[in-house]
Amino acid sequence: MRPFEEKILESRLDFIRISLAAQRPAFPWSSSLGGRPYLPISAAFPATPEGIPLFFLAQINFEETPRLKGFPTRGLLQFFIFDDPMYGCAGWGKPSGDRFKICYYPDPIYAPEALVTDFSFLRPYADPPLARETALGLSFTLEEEFPGPSDYRFDRHFGKQFFQSFGEDEEEVWDFFYRLSASNSYHKIGGYAYFTQEDPRSPELPMQLLLQLDSDSAIGLQWGDMGIAHFFIPPADLAAMNFSNVSYHWDCS
């Protein structure tokens, strides 16, 4: 791989690794996975057009994360999905709407008395990917990584017939890049996405990874048969902090 060292180094991207904290979130506005969301008294709980409450998946408070180029430095970003067998995914390219919603509060209210505390109106959820009701706190570290063969940008860096050009060493080169991109499958913000199947994006419609959540048996998080979930956003929308065109995708083996 020595002749390709420069190309490999040029392909590096920063990302924010998400780790699950042992303690529960300190405040309603803290970054968290599962549990109950930050919800101002004046706001409606995200629901389907029929008024069925969605399942609260996660929220990221960007004041708690390291700075990542192109991403917000403040505000609270929330992810809600429907709890049907497809976990609210109605097909690639469908923007936030009927079966999943993205909510962004640019200036969260840091006052418990202004927030909803009684969530008894919520229904029992049928088939959510997260089998727990207690919220988990999140912690973050800024790291860097390299593209894996499943990311559509790999061909942009190394060419379409890259692996085939190594002849009898092709399998060894595949193994090298899978080891190099081992971090691609983590819970994370930004960086390169990991797929158990194939990348639904294309060079003609570039999308930035916004949030990735992998299956994690330790906390009861499972996407189908140990799959992985992604939320993608057009880079221009991310720069404008416009989260109305986020696309949601998950796949499994």
C-alpha positions in Angstrom: 0.0 0.0 0.0 3.0 2.3 0.2 2.4 3.8 -3.4 -1.1 4.7 -2.2 -0.1 6.3 1.0 -0.8 9.9 -0.2 -4.3 9.0 -1.5 -5.1 7.2 1.7 -4.1 10.1 3.9 -6.0 12.6 1.6 -9.2 10.5 2.3 -9.2 11.1 6.0 -12.3 12.6 7.6 -13.0 13.8 11.1 -16.0 12.4 12.9 -17.5 12.4 16.4 -17.5 9.1 18.1 -20.5 8.5 20.3 -20.0 6.5 23.5 -22.7 5.4 25.9 -22.3 6.8 29.3 -22.9 4.7 32.4 -25.0 7.4 34.0 -28.4 8.7 33.0 -28.6 12.1 31.3 -28.2 14.9 33.8 -30.9 17.1 32.3 -33.9 16.9 29.9 -31.8 18.8 27.3 -28.7 16.5 27.7 -27.6 14.3 24.8 -29.3 10.9 25.2 -30.5 7.7 23.6 -34.0 6.6 24.4 -36.1 7.6 27.4 -38.0 10.8 27.1 -37.1 13.8 25.0 -36.6 17.5 25.7 -40.0 18.9 25.0 -41.1 22.5 25.7 -44.6 22.9 27.1 -45.5 24.9 24.0 -44.4 22.2 21.6 -46.4 19.2 20.3 -44.9 15.7 20.6 -43.9 14.5 17.1 -46.6 12.3 15.7 -47.8 10.7 12.4 -50.4 12.6 10.4 -53.0 10.4 12.2 -51.8 11.8 15.5 -50.0 8.6 16.6 -46.9 9.6 18.7 -43.6 8.5 17.2 -40.8 6.7 19.1 -38.1 9.0 20.6 -34.8 7.5 19.4 -32.0 10.1 20.3 -31.1 13.7 20.8 -27.8 15.5 20.4 -27.0 18.7 22.2 -24.2 20.3 20.1 -23.0 22.3 23.0 -21.8 19.0 24.5 -20.0 17.7 21.4 -16.5 18.6 20.0 -16.5 21.0 17.1 -16.9 19.3 13.8 -16.5 21.3 10.6 -19.8 21.9 8.9 -21.9 20.9 11.9 -23.8 23.1 14.4 -22.0 24.4 17.4 -25.2 24.8 19.4 -28.8 23.6 19.4 -30.6 20.4 20.2 -31.2 17.9 17.4 -33.8 15.1 17.9 -34.6 11.9 16.0 -38.1 10.3 16.1 -39.2 7.1 14.2 -42.3 5.0 13.9 -42.3 1.6 15.6 -43.6 -0.5 12.7 -41.6 -3.5 11.4 -39.6 -1.1 9.2 -38.9 1.2 12.1 -40.5 4.1 10.2 -38.3 3.8 7.1 -40.6 4.2 4.1 -37.8 4.0 1.4 -34.7 5.8 0.5 -34.9 9.6 -0.2 -38.1 10.2 1.8 -37.6 13.4 3.8 -38.6 13.8 7.4 -42.3 13.6 7.6 -45.0 10.9 8.1 -43.0 8.0 9.7 -39.9 9.8 11.0 -39.2 13.3 12.1 -36.2 15.4 12.8 -36.6 18.3 15.3 -34.1 21.0 15.8 -34.2 23.5 18.7 -31.5 26.2 17.9 -31.9 27.7 21.4 -33.0 25.1 23.9 -34.7 26.4 27.1 -32.5 25.4 30.0 -35.4 25.6 32.5 -37.1 22.4 33.8 -40.3 24.3 34.7 -40.8 25.2 31.0 -40.6 21.6 29.8 -43.0 18.7 29.7 -42.4 16.2 32.5 -45.5 14.0 32.3 -45.4 11.7 29.3 -48.2 9.4 30.4 -50.1 10.3 27.2 -47.6 8.1 25.2 -48.8 4.7 24.0 -47.0 1.4 24.5 -44.7 1.0 21.6 -45.0 -2.2 19.5 -41.7 -2.8 17.8 -39.1 -0.2 18.4 -35.4 -0.9 17.7 -34.4 0.1 21.2 -35.8 -2.3 23.8 -35.5 -0.1 26.9 -37.4 2.9 28.4 -34.6 4.3 30.6 -32.5 7.0 28.8 -28.8 6.5 28.3 -26.4 9.4 28.5 -23.9 10.0 25.7 -20.3 11.2 25.6 -18.3 12.3 22.5 -14.8 12.3 21.2 -13.4 13.9 18.0 -11.5 11.3 15.9 -10.5 10.7 12.3 -11.1 7.8 10.0 -10.8 6.4 6.4 -13.4 5.4 3.9 -14.5 1.7 3.8 -15.3 -0.1 0.5 -19.0 0.2 1.2 -19.0 4.1 1.2 -19.8 5.5 -2.3 -16.9 8.0 -2.0 -14.4 5.1 -1.9 -14.4 5.0 -5.7 -13.9 8.7 -5.9 -10.6 8.4 -4.0 -9.3 5.1 -5.4 -11.1 4.4 -8.7 -13.8 1.8 -9.7 -11.5 -1.1 -10.5 -9.1 -0.5 -7.6 -9.3 -3.9 -6.0 -9.3 -5.9 -9.2 -6.0 -4.3 -10.2 -4.2 -6.3 -7.5 -4.8 -9.7 -9.1 -4.0 -12.5 -6.7 -3.5 -10.0 -3.9 -7.0 -8.6 -4.2 -8.4 -10.3 -1.1 -5.5 -9.1 1.0 -6.1 -5.5 -0.1 -9.8 -5.8 0.7 -8.9 -7.0 4.1 -6.5 -4.0 4.6 -9.2 -1.5 3.8 -11.7 -3.2 6.0 -9.3 -3.0 8.9 -8.3 0.6 8.1 -12.0 1.6 8.2 -12.9 -0.4 11.3 -14.3 2.8 12.9 -16.9 3.2 10.2 -19.4 1.0 12.0 -19.4 3.0 15.3 -22.2 5.1 16.8 -21.2 8.5 15.4 -21.9 11.9 14.0 -20.4 12.7 10.6 -17.5 10.9 8.9 -17.9 7.8 6.7 -21.0 5.6 6.9 -20.9 1.8 7.2 -23.4 -0.5 5.5 -24.3 -4.2 5.8 -25.6 -4.0 2.2 -24.8 -1.1 0.0 -24.7 2.7 0.1 -28.0 4.2 -1.3 -26.3 7.5 -2.0 -24.6 8.5 -5.3 -22.1 11.1 -6.6 -25.1 12.8 -8.3 -26.9 13.3 -5.0 -24.2 13.7 -2.3 -25.5 13.4 1.2 -23.6 13.9 4.5 -23.8 11.4 7.3 -25.6 13.2 10.1 -26.1 10.4 12.6 -25.3 6.7 12.6 -26.5 4.1 15.2 -25.2 0.6 15.0 -26.9 -2.5 16.6 -25.7 -2.9 20.1 -26.8 -5.9 22.1 -25.4 -4.6 25.3 -28.1 -1.9 25.4 -30.9 -3.7 23.5 -30.5 -1.7 20.3 -31.1 -3.8 17.2 -31.9 -2.9 13.6 -33.4 -6.1 12.1 -30.8 -8.8 11.9 -27.9 -6.8 13.7 -28.1 -4.0 11.1 -27.2 -0.3 11.2 -29.2 2.9 10.8 -28.3 6.2 9.2 -29.6 9.7 8.9 -28.2 11.7 5.9 -28.5 15.4 5.0 -27.6 17.5 1.9 -24.4 19.4 2.8 -26.0 22.8 1.9 -28.9 22.1 4.2 -26.5 21.2 7.0 -24.6 24.4 6.6 -27.9 26.3 6.8 -29.1 24.2 9.8 -32.1 23.2 7.8 -33.1 19.7 8.9 -36.3 19.4 6.8 -34.7 17.3 4.1 -33.0 14.6 6.1 -33.1 11.0 4.7 -33.3 8.0 6.9 -32.0 4.5 6.0 -31.2 1.3 7.7 -30.1 -2.1 6.5 -29.2 -5.5 7.9 -27.5 -8.7 6.8 
